[in-house]
Amino acid sequence: MKKEFSNLKEIFIKNNLFFCISHFGGKINWISGINKDNYIIYNKSGKKLSEKINHQDIKNVGYNLYSYLKYIIDNYENLPNIIVFCKDNVFKRHINYKLFISLLKRNTFTSIEENYHCNKFPVTLSTSDYGFTEINSSWYKNKYPRLFFYNFNCFYKYIFKNVEDPLFLRFSPGANYIVPKKNILLRSKNFYINLLNFIDHSQYSCESHYLERSLMAIWNSNLESSDKMDKKVDIDEMDFLKSSCLRLIKKENIFLEKIYQKLTFKIGSIYLRFLKNSIK
């Protein structure tokens, strides 16, 4: 095991951590030397991994969110006390290694991300904790296949009860989190089964992007789950969601949508700059 990763084993043992790692194209050598009982790697790379590595081969759908949901569903009745959900390239791409190690010493719900300060595309807020907070415009929806939900607000209002469209979304880009078991159990097993069924239709499903932006609310808020999400969504309901989503997509004017997005970002940027200058 490389010297730079030598302190991982000590942190795992001392803090009783369990790692759920989604592996596609990044490196996983940083997990070497850790007891196989302390982690699982969900391998969606299509490449064969060594039997020495505790892993499970899965289909390549739903980004890293599919790996997380599969682990939660398969182990819902026997979850570890603290789970670190992360991608194989979590540090260097999303966070530096030193800060990554520092955050692992915490035993509370924690977003694994670098401090974020700037206001630029997509328009973001500078919050008191310097966490990433993005304007809610579903700016990415035309880039990825949508099957069940036309935009973020449709998804958000479906999974939660009595909520309004949020103006900004607080989340960890890349969906890397430290999550205590009690936070996961805020939602029913059916809730997670339904989420998995929503995101597994494509490697790049747009519903995965909606879920990425909802994880903090799912795991660390007082929002109530919707009644539909606490039951298994049946085939008829899934077909209804598909047809509703398709109907809205057909009505969509891509040209007007692009104008709307540009205006949203431009006006948002001007407004945030005004606020920033006014409170100095």
One Martini backbone bead per residue (centre of mass of N, CA, C, O) as a GRO file, in nm:
protein
  280
    1MET     BB    1   0.097   0.036   0.022
    2LYS     BB    2   0.083   0.346  -0.001
    3LYS     BB    3   0.182   0.599   0.200
    4GLU     BB    4  -0.065   0.803   0.145
    5PHE     BB    5  -0.275   0.548   0.245
    6SER     BB    6  -0.194   0.441   0.542
    7ASN     BB    7  -0.427   0.605   0.721
    8LEU     BB    8  -0.695   0.464   0.642
    9LYS     BB    9  -0.708   0.214   0.826
   10GLU     BB   10  -0.718   0.366   1.097
   11ILE     BB   11  -0.979   0.525   1.038
   12PHE     BB   12  -1.169   0.290   0.993
   13ILE     BB   13  -1.139   0.165   1.277
   14LYS     BB   14  -1.186   0.413   1.469
   15ASN     BB   15  -1.475   0.502   1.300
   16ASN     BB   16  -1.645   0.275   1.181
   17LEU     BB   17  -1.625   0.238   0.866
   18PHE     BB   18  -1.810   0.235   0.550
   19PHE     BB   19  -1.763   0.153   0.204
   20CYS     BB   20  -1.927   0.285  -0.091
   21ILE     BB   21  -1.810   0.205  -0.420
   22SER     BB   22  -1.793   0.354  -0.737
   23HIS     BB   23  -1.686   0.179  -1.037
   24PHE     BB   24  -1.529   0.271  -1.358
   25GLY     BB   25  -1.236   0.469  -1.424
   26GLY     BB   26  -1.095   0.473  -1.168
   27LYS     BB   27  -0.913   0.446  -0.886
   28ILE     BB   28  -0.851   0.164  -0.621
   29ASN     BB   29  -0.573   0.161  -0.456
   30TRP     BB   30  -0.669   0.312  -0.185
   31ILE     BB   31  -0.804   0.032  -0.066
   32SER     BB   32  -0.558  -0.098   0.001
   33GLY     BB   33  -0.537  -0.276   0.316
   34ILE     BB   34  -0.831  -0.308   0.360
   35ASN     BB   35  -1.074  -0.452   0.497
   36LYS     BB   36  -1.330  -0.627   0.342
   37ASP     BB   37  -1.549  -0.545   0.571
   38ASN     BB   38  -1.517  -0.209   0.501
   39TYR     BB   39  -1.609  -0.280   0.195
   40ILE     BB   40  -1.754  -0.191  -0.135
   41ILE     BB   41  -1.740  -0.264  -0.487
   42TYR     BB   42  -1.899  -0.126  -0.765
   43ASN     BB   43  -1.870  -0.280  -1.080
   44LYS     BB   44  -1.896  -0.082  -1.405
   45SER     BB   45  -1.640  -0.125  -1.612
   46GLY     BB   46  -1.611  -0.436  -1.743
   47LYS     BB   47  -1.390  -0.528  -1.552
   48LYS     BB   48  -1.178  -0.741  -1.397
   49LEU     BB   49  -1.145  -0.821  -1.065
   50SER     BB   50  -0.998  -0.904  -0.798
   51GLU     BB   51  -1.059  -1.135  -0.540
   52LYS     BB   52  -0.928  -0.942  -0.318
   53ILE     BB   53  -1.171  -0.772  -0.394
   54ASN     BB   54  -1.453  -0.626  -0.270
   55HIS     BB   55  -1.706  -0.716  -0.507
   56GLN     BB   56  -1.958  -0.604  -0.757
   57ASP     BB   57  -2.116  -0.672  -1.043
   58ILE     BB   58  -2.264  -0.421  -1.255
   59LYS     BB   59  -2.455  -0.224  -1.417
   60ASN     BB   60  -2.427   0.068  -1.639
   61VAL     BB   61  -2.620   0.269  -1.439
   62GLY     BB   62  -2.694   0.568  -1.277
   63TYR     BB   63  -2.430   0.593  -1.206
   64ASN     BB   64  -2.348   0.607  -0.863
   65LEU     BB   65  -2.646   0.586  -0.754
   66TYR     BB   66  -2.697   0.287  -0.807
   67SER     BB   67  -2.498   0.177  -0.600
   68TYR     BB   68  -2.623   0.300  -0.348
   69LEU     BB   69  -2.910   0.180  -0.373
   70LYS     BB   70  -2.831  -0.115  -0.377
   71TYR     BB   71  -2.705  -0.123  -0.099
   72ILE     BB   72  -2.947  -0.028   0.067
   73ILE     BB   73  -3.148  -0.247  -0.020
   74ASP     BB   74  -2.967  -0.506   0.050
   75ASN     BB   75  -2.908  -0.358   0.368
   76TYR     BB   76  -3.143  -0.222   0.532
   77GLU     BB   77  -3.151  -0.428   0.796
   78ASN     BB   78  -2.796  -0.404   0.794
   79LEU     BB   79  -2.656  -0.136   0.860
   80PRO     BB   80  -2.417   0.058   0.906
   81ASN     BB   81  -2.346   0.333   1.095
   82ILE     BB   82  -2.122   0.426   0.873
   83ILE     BB   83  -2.135   0.576   0.543
   84VAL     BB   84  -1.935   0.592   0.246
   85PHE     BB   85  -2.025   0.768  -0.036
   86CYS     BB   86  -1.840   0.695  -0.342
   87LYS     BB   87  -1.613   0.752  -0.573
   88ASP     BB   88  -1.313   0.655  -0.708
   89ASN     BB   89  -1.259   0.992  -0.771
   90VAL     BB   90  -1.305   1.182  -0.523
   91PHE     BB   91  -1.013   1.238  -0.519
   92LYS     BB   92  -0.912   1.530  -0.709
   93ARG     BB   93  -1.196   1.588  -0.834
   94HIS     BB   94  -1.367   1.679  -0.548
   95ILE     BB   95  -1.112   1.634  -0.350
   96ASN     BB   96  -0.871   1.654  -0.135
   97TYR     BB   97  -0.700   1.430   0.050
   98LYS     BB   98  -0.673   1.582   0.319
   99LEU     BB   99  -0.977   1.652   0.348
  100PHE     BB  100  -1.085   1.368   0.324
  101ILE     BB  101  -0.951   1.261   0.583
  102SER     BB  102  -1.079   1.468   0.776
  103LEU     BB  103  -1.384   1.386   0.722
  104LEU     BB  104  -1.359   1.081   0.820
  105LYS     BB  105  -1.357   1.173   1.136
  106ARG     BB  106  -1.652   1.189   1.106
  107ASN     BB  107  -1.995   1.109   1.268
  108THR     BB  108  -2.155   1.272   1.041
  109PHE     BB  109  -2.323   1.441   0.832
  110THR     BB  110  -2.141   1.467   0.508
  111SER     BB  111  -2.010   1.659   0.265
  112ILE     BB  112  -1.796   1.578  -0.010
  113GLU     BB  113  -1.627   1.888  -0.038
  114GLU     BB  114  -1.536   2.174  -0.151
  115ASN     BB  115  -1.500   2.487  -0.111
  116TYR     BB  116  -1.747   2.731  -0.229
  117HIS     BB  117  -1.737   3.078  -0.370
  118CYS     BB  118  -1.857   3.123  -0.648
  119ASN     BB  119  -2.030   3.315  -0.921
  120LYS     BB  120  -2.143   3.086  -1.165
  121PHE     BB  121  -2.177   2.865  -1.386
  122PRO     BB  122  -2.415   2.776  -1.241
  123VAL     BB  123  -2.582   2.966  -1.052
  124THR     BB  124  -2.447   3.064  -0.733
  125LEU     BB  125  -2.419   3.048  -0.392
  126SER     BB  126  -2.291   3.215  -0.101
  127THR     BB  127  -2.259   3.040   0.169
  128SER     BB  128  -2.174   2.991   0.501
  129ASP     BB  129  -2.041   2.689   0.413
  130TYR     BB  130  -1.947   2.687   0.101
  131GLY     BB  131  -2.154   2.541  -0.050
  132PHE     BB  132  -2.316   2.393  -0.302
  133THR     BB  133  -2.545   2.623  -0.489
  134GLU     BB  134  -2.803   2.586  -0.719
  135ILE     BB  135  -2.987   2.673  -0.962
  136ASN     BB  136  -3.333   2.605  -1.040
  137SER     BB  137  -3.352   2.496  -1.403
  138SER     BB  138  -3.276   2.234  -1.550
  139TRP     BB  139  -3.022   2.281  -1.758
  140TYR     BB  140  -2.963   1.948  -1.821
  141LYS     BB  141  -3.221   1.795  -1.946
  142ASN     BB  142  -3.129   1.795  -2.270
  143LYS     BB  143  -2.864   1.596  -2.227
  144TYR     BB  144  -3.064   1.375  -2.105
  145PRO     BB  145  -3.250   1.101  -2.046
  146ARG     BB  146  -3.604   1.105  -2.020
  147LEU     BB  147  -3.879   0.907  -1.864
  148PHE     BB  148  -4.047   1.030  -1.588
  149PHE     BB  149  -3.918   1.336  -1.574
  150TYR     BB  150  -3.906   1.651  -1.699
  151ASN     BB  151  -3.810   1.776  -1.416
  152PHE     BB  152  -3.714   1.849  -1.108
  153ASN     BB  153  -3.992   1.936  -0.989
  154CYS     BB  154  -4.139   1.673  -1.055
  155PHE     BB  155  -3.962   1.494  -0.878
  156TYR     BB  156  -3.978   1.647  -0.605
  157LYS     BB  157  -4.301   1.633  -0.584
  158TYR     BB  158  -4.309   1.317  -0.580
  159ILE     BB  159  -4.114   1.238  -0.326
  160PHE     BB  160  -4.261   1.474  -0.185
  161LYS     BB  161  -4.451   1.648   0.059
  162ASN     BB  162  -4.560   1.954   0.033
  163VAL     BB  163  -4.397   2.112  -0.206
  164GLU     BB  164  -4.201   2.356  -0.346
  165ASP     BB  165  -4.029   2.529  -0.562
  166PRO     BB  166  -3.705   2.563  -0.570
  167LEU     BB  167  -3.451   2.799  -0.624
  168PHE     BB  168  -3.235   2.627  -0.465
  169LEU     BB  169  -2.957   2.379  -0.457
  170ARG     BB  170  -2.829   2.165  -0.213
  171PHE     BB  171  -2.513   2.003  -0.298
  172SER     BB  172  -2.295   1.737  -0.393
  173PRO     BB  173  -2.084   1.712  -0.630
  174GLY     BB  174  -2.104   1.362  -0.713
  175ALA     BB  175  -2.224   1.226  -0.457
  176ASN     BB  176  -2.056   1.271  -0.171
  177TYR     BB  177  -2.093   1.086   0.146
  178ILE     BB  178  -2.162   1.097   0.493
  179VAL     BB  179  -2.377   0.831   0.641
  180PRO     BB  180  -2.586   0.764   0.868
  181LYS     BB  181  -2.819   0.533   0.928
  182LYS     BB  182  -3.048   0.724   1.033
  183ASN     BB  183  -3.067   0.885   0.764
  184ILE     BB  184  -3.157   0.656   0.580
  185LEU     BB  185  -3.414   0.578   0.772
  186LEU     BB  186  -3.600   0.819   0.686
  187ARG     BB  187  -3.643   0.605   0.462
  188SER     BB  188  -3.780   0.376   0.289
  189LYS     BB  189  -3.729   0.104   0.101
  190ASN     BB  190  -3.926   0.184  -0.126
  191PHE     BB  191  -3.803   0.453  -0.189
  192TYR     BB  192  -3.535   0.328  -0.309
  193ILE     BB  193  -3.661   0.143  -0.520
  194ASN     BB  194  -3.791   0.369  -0.686
  195LEU     BB  195  -3.535   0.524  -0.752
  196LEU     BB  196  -3.396   0.297  -0.908
  197ASN     BB  197  -3.625   0.277  -1.129
  198PHE     BB  198  -3.575   0.577  -1.234
  199ILE     BB  199  -3.240   0.545  -1.312
  200ASP     BB  200  -3.197   0.250  -1.486
  201HIS     BB  201  -3.240   0.332  -1.812
  202SER     BB  202  -2.944   0.475  -1.788
  203GLN     BB  203  -2.630   0.587  -1.764
  204TYR     BB  204  -2.760   0.907  -1.823
  205SER     BB  205  -2.984   0.970  -1.644
  206CYS     BB  206  -3.166   1.242  -1.544
  207GLU     BB  207  -3.269   1.130  -1.270
  208SER     BB  208  -2.983   1.132  -1.145
  209HIS     BB  209  -2.963   1.443  -1.131
  210TYR     BB  210  -3.200   1.481  -0.945
  211LEU     BB  211  -3.090   1.303  -0.714
  212GLU     BB  212  -2.829   1.452  -0.657
  213ARG     BB  213  -3.011   1.718  -0.574
  214SER     BB  214  -3.169   1.538  -0.323
  215LEU     BB  215  -2.996   1.397  -0.097
  216MET     BB  216  -2.997   1.610   0.129
  217ALA     BB  217  -3.308   1.598   0.167
  218ILE     BB  218  -3.329   1.292   0.221
  219TRP     BB  219  -3.092   1.280   0.466
  220ASN     BB  220  -3.123   1.619   0.577
  221SER     BB  221  -3.447   1.650   0.651
  222ASN     BB  222  -3.807   1.738   0.717
  223LEU     BB  223  -3.912   1.600   0.482
  224GLU     BB  224  -4.169   1.430   0.339
  225SER     BB  225  -4.270   1.156   0.218
  226SER     BB  226  -4.446   1.025  -0.009
  227ASP     BB  227  -4.691   0.794  -0.040
  228LYS     BB  228  -4.586   0.665  -0.306
  229MET     BB  229  -4.285   0.609  -0.199
  230ASP     BB  230  -4.386   0.400   0.039
  231LYS     BB  231  -4.450   0.252  -0.218
  232LYS     BB  232  -4.471   0.051  -0.476
  233VAL     BB  233  -4.433   0.132  -0.790
  234ASP     BB  234  -4.623   0.053  -1.038
  235ILE     BB  235  -4.673  -0.003  -1.369
  236ASP     BB  236  -4.899   0.203  -1.415
  237GLU     BB  237  -4.745   0.444  -1.291
  238MET     BB  238  -4.500   0.432  -1.477
  239ASP     BB  239  -4.660   0.476  -1.738
  240PHE     BB  240  -4.773   0.750  -1.657
  241LEU     BB  241  -4.500   0.895  -1.626
  242LYS     BB  242  -4.405   0.853  -1.914
  243SER     BB  243  -4.638   0.994  -2.066
  244SER     BB  244  -4.608   1.270  -1.924
  245CYS     BB  245  -4.317   1.325  -2.007
  246LEU     BB  246  -4.353   1.301  -2.315
  247ARG     BB  247  -4.565   1.525  -2.348
  248LEU     BB  248  -4.376   1.757  -2.247
  249ILE     BB  249  -4.145   1.716  -2.449
  250LYS     BB  250  -4.317   1.769  -2.709
  251LYS     BB  251  -4.384   2.077  -2.612
  252GLU     BB  252  -4.101   2.152  -2.636
  253ASN     BB  253  -3.892   2.445  -2.680
  254ILE     BB  254  -3.564   2.467  -2.735
  255PHE     BB  255  -3.520   2.762  -2.805
  256LEU     BB  256  -3.674   2.884  -2.558
  257GLU     BB  257  -3.510   2.730  -2.347
  258LYS     BB  258  -3.237   2.870  -2.403
  259ILE     BB  259  -3.332   3.153  -2.339
  260TYR     BB  260  -3.422   3.099  -2.050
  261GLN     BB  261  -3.146   3.011  -1.941
  262LYS     BB  262  -2.988   3.271  -2.008
  263LEU     BB  263  -3.168   3.460  -1.842
  264THR     BB  264  -3.140   3.321  -1.571
  265PHE     BB  265  -2.829   3.352  -1.546
  266LYS     BB  266  -2.811   3.656  -1.589
  267ILE     BB  267  -3.006   3.756  -1.369
  268GLY     BB  268  -2.882   3.598  -1.138
  269SER     BB  269  -2.598   3.727  -1.149
  270ILE     BB  270  -2.687   4.022  -1.108
  271TYR     BB  271  -2.835   3.981  -0.837
  272LEU     BB  272  -2.594   3.863  -0.674
  273ARG     BB  273  -2.407   4.105  -0.711
  274PHE     BB  274  -2.592   4.307  -0.574
  275LEU     BB  275  -2.600   4.168  -0.298
  276LYS     BB  276  -2.298   4.163  -0.244
  277ASN     BB  277  -2.262   4.480  -0.255
  278SER     BB  278  -2.493   4.561  -0.037
  279ILE     BB  279  -2.337   4.396   0.220
  280LYS     BB  280  -2.052   4.557   0.253
   0.00000   0.00000   0.00000
